[in-house]
Amino acid sequence: MVFGQVVIGPPGSGKTTYCNGMFQFLKLIGRKVAVVNLDPANDALPYECAVNIEDLIKLSDVMAEHSLGPNGGLVYCMDYLEKNIDWLESKLKPFLEDHYLLFDFPGQVELFFLHSNAKNMITRLVKKLDLRLTAVHLVDAHLCCDPGKYVSALLLSLTTMLHLELPHINVLSKIDLIGKYGKLAYNLEFYMDVQDLSYLQHHLDQDPRSMKYRKLTKGLCDVIEDFGLVNFTTLDIQASCLFLIDKSNGYIFASIQGSVVDFSKIAAAPLDWDYYRYPFVTEKPSFNHMPVLETEVQRV
């Protein structure tokens, strides 16, 4: 089986920079990595690309030929890729033996909670190629500074989780820049753990634009809390985000020769599960080269 990440999120949330930083980090700790660019609008790739959708179709050609805008062009490209999924499968086969896969998807959010082409492609790859994928959903941290935008980000995260039906990690990106957008009403843990959203109501009432939608906002908050699925993590130099991803897609179990009890202990462990407590996990991150990666990770 092959493990990997499906990197998604709104435009400008840091998907490509995340893929570049994660690519470098995984190489440092000894994994073979293949990055798959499925964003036809991404023509300036900072990472070494193993598979590129532009070898199949280009957004600029679609827009010119069919008189479409960027959004319509992206939907067309994803539909075209779904119909030619055999091309993607053939490109991935050389990496299925020993590579870890990073899929860099477009930033058009409706592709992941409204249209079905991205979900259909992921589902087929999972079933046919025996992939173990985790969706990594990046959300710009500055949305926490505005209660209304934060609620919108929560709703987007929830609908994406329900639509894709994959193990899912929500990440607040660009956390080091959050101070430039204003002061948070509560500490960062409140926004990461998605605690009692009723505390945001007072701050929403201070905005005249939000007053008229108070009942709607409360209803949306109730839906988010009723599901109880959404929380966030952040990117840090200790790569705790990667540990969560490895746990969610089962990578940490791949090299373990243990009993059912051993597996159940790890599966039931808290989210801050530590690699170093378990000697039978053979791969441990090396921090000798962290200064090389630090700027990339912090910039996400």
Secondary structure as GFF3:
##gff-version 3
##sequence-region A 1 300
A	DSSP	beta_strand	2	8	.	.	.	ID=ss1
A	DSSP	alpha_helix	15	28	.	.	.	ID=ss2
A	DSSP	beta_strand	32	37	.	.	.	ID=ss3
A	DSSP	beta_strand	49	52	.	.	.	ID=ss4
A	DSSP	three_ten_helix	53	55	.	.	.	ID=ss5
A	DSSP	alpha_helix	59	66	.	.	.	ID=ss6
A	DSSP	alpha_helix	70	83	.	.	.	ID=ss7
A	DSSP	alpha_helix	85	92	.	.	.	ID=ss8
A	DSSP	three_ten_helix	93	95	.	.	.	ID=ss9
A	DSSP	beta_strand	99	104	.	.	.	ID=ss10
A	DSSP	alpha_helix	110	113	.	.	.	ID=ss11
A	DSSP	alpha_helix	117	129	.	.	.	ID=ss12
A	DSSP	beta_strand	131	140	.	.	.	ID=ss13
A	DSSP	three_ten_helix	141	145	.	.	.	ID=ss14
A	DSSP	alpha_helix	147	164	.	.	.	ID=ss15
A	DSSP	beta_strand	168	173	.	.	.	ID=ss16
A	DSSP	three_ten_helix	175	181	.	.	.	ID=ss17
A	DSSP	alpha_helix	188	193	.	.	.	ID=ss18
A	DSSP	three_ten_helix	197	200	.	.	.	ID=ss19
A	DSSP	alpha_helix	201	205	.	.	.	ID=ss20
A	DSSP	alpha_helix	208	211	.	.	.	ID=ss21
A	DSSP	alpha_helix	214	227	.	.	.	ID=ss22
A	DSSP	beta_strand	233	234	.	.	.	ID=ss23
A	DSSP	alpha_helix	240	249	.	.	.	ID=ss24
A	DSSP	three_ten_helix	251	253	.	.	.	ID=ss25
A	DSSP	alpha_helix	260	267	.	.	.	ID=ss26
A	DSSP	three_ten_helix	275	277	.	.	.	ID=ss27
A	DSSP	alpha_helix	290	299	.	.	.	ID=ss28
###
